Amino acid sequence: MPSAAIQTLSKMLEAGKDNALLRFSLGSEYLKVGEAENAVSHLRRAVEHDPGYSAAWKLLGKALTEAGRLKEALEAYRRGIEVAEKKGDKQAAKEMEVFSRRLRKELEPRTGEG
């Protein structure tokens, strides 16, 4: 059974109140309950509604990472960094750069093994 917050937000969505903040909130709530794929779908809609929403890009990267979709997460962080830098949101850009570096290290082919 979904959390009370997810139920409330879903009712708002069903009532036609679809916007970036509502989708961001749904994505965040789904991530809290460990449903990364549901989070991804709502966060993708959030950035479609508002491509300049740097917090949504950052959370989308996190959701994709938790879903095991690391290359897509890197792309979300890349886009989010661009958006954050254009807006002057230096803290968000720095955080996404750190997350990106960690992902790139994880994706690097292992050398010297075997």
C-alpha positions, -999 to +999 in steps of 0.1 A: +000+000+000+014+034-010+023+059+017-003+085+027+018+112+010+019+092-023-019+087-021-025+124-015-002+135-043-016+109-067-051+122-060-039+157-070-024+143-102-057+124-110-076+157-104-055+173-132-030+192-112+000+179-132+031+202-128+068+200-122+065+204-084+039+177-080+059+153-101+090+161-082+072+155-049+058+121-061+093+111-073+107+120-040+081+101-021+085+070-043+123+071-037+117+073+001+098+040-001+124+023-023+104+024-056+131+038-078+114+030-111+082+048-101+104+077-089+122+078-123+089+081-143+076+110-122+110+128-121+113+125-159+079+142-162+091+169-137+120+178-160+097+177-190+074+202-173+104+224-163+137+216-179+153+243-157+144+225-124+179+216-112+167+198-080+145+175-102+176+167-124+196+158-092+168+136-078+163+120-112+200+111-112+197+096-078+166+076-087+183+062-119+213+053-098+191+034-073+174+017-102+208+005-115+206+026-146+240+042-142+246+055-177+212+072-177+220+086-142+252+101-156+233+118-184+207+132-159+235+146-138+252+161-168+220+179-178+214+189-142+248+204-139+243+225-171+209+237-158+223+245-123+252+264-137+230+285-159+208+294-129+238+301-107+228+272-084+264+264-075+256+240-046+234+218-067+260+218-095+288+208-071+267+180-056+259+166-090+295+168-100+305+147-070+277+121-078+289+120-114+325+114-105+314+085-083+294+070-111+322+074-136+345+055-113+320+028-109+315+025-146+352+024-155+364-009-167+385-027-141+421-029-150+448-052-137+422-078-126+424-115-135 
